[in-house]
Amino acid sequence: MEIVTLSIIFIVIGVFLFYLGYKIVDNKRQYEFKNRNSNGVVQFKNYGDSQYHNFMKGLGVLVGMGGIIFIAIGVGLFVIR
């Protein structure tokens, strides 16, 4: 496999991961926006839902960062070919 093809694959995977991370975080922000009370506190049904929400928000950030790393590797491979 050529370096150029490999770099394009890394860039495509990186863009997909970045978009996926963005959508995860965006969905959690929409939930927060729709479920705030008059004092500005986000309401959850129970503690487990709160923990799951925070876990998924953090996971979205990690997936997005992974996408940035993949993009950086792809660009680096393309540059050093």
C-alpha positions in Angstrom: 0.0 0.0 0.0 1.3 3.4 -0.9 2.0 6.1 1.7 -0.4 8.5 0.0 -3.3 5.9 0.2 -2.5 5.2 3.8 -2.5 8.9 4.7 -5.8 9.4 2.9 -7.3 6.5 4.9 -6.0 8.0 8.2 -7.5 11.4 7.3 -10.9 9.9 6.4 -11.0 7.9 9.6 -9.9 11.0 11.5 -12.6 13.1 10.0 -15.2 10.4 10.8 -14.1 10.1 14.4 -14.0 13.9 14.8 -17.6 14.2 13.5 -18.8 11.3 15.6 -17.3 12.9 18.7 -18.8 16.2 17.8 -22.3 14.6 17.4 -22.0 12.8 20.8 -21.1 16.1 22.6 -23.7 18.1 20.7 -26.5 15.6 21.6 -25.5 15.9 25.3 -25.5 19.7 25.1 -29.0 19.6 23.5 -30.2 17.4 26.3 -28.7 19.9 28.8 -30.4 22.8 27.1 -33.8 21.2 27.0 -33.7 19.9 30.6 -32.7 22.9 32.6 -34.9 24.2 35.4 -35.5 27.8 36.3 -32.3 27.9 38.4 -30.2 26.7 35.5 -29.6 23.2 36.9 -29.8 20.2 34.5 -32.5 17.8 35.7 -31.9 14.0 35.4 -34.3 11.2 36.4 -31.8 9.5 38.7 -28.1 9.5 39.6 -27.3 6.8 37.1 -28.6 8.9 34.2 -26.4 11.7 35.4 -23.3 9.5 35.4 -24.1 8.1 32.0 -24.6 11.6 30.6 -21.2 12.8 31.9 -19.5 9.6 30.7 -20.9 10.0 27.2 -19.9 13.6 27.1 -16.3 12.7 28.1 -16.3 9.9 25.6 -17.4 12.3 22.8 -14.4 14.6 23.7 -12.0 11.6 23.6 -13.4 10.3 20.3 -13.0 13.8 18.8 -9.4 14.1 20.1 -8.7 10.7 18.6 -10.0 12.0 15.3 -7.6 15.0 15.5 -4.7 12.6 16.2 -5.7 10.4 13.2 -5.9 13.5 10.9 -2.5 14.7 12.2 -0.9 11.3 11.5 -2.5 11.2 8.0 -1.2 14.7 7.2 2.2 13.8 8.6 2.4 10.7 6.4 1.4 12.7 3.4 4.0 15.4 4.1 7.0 13.0 4.6 6.2 10.8 1.6 
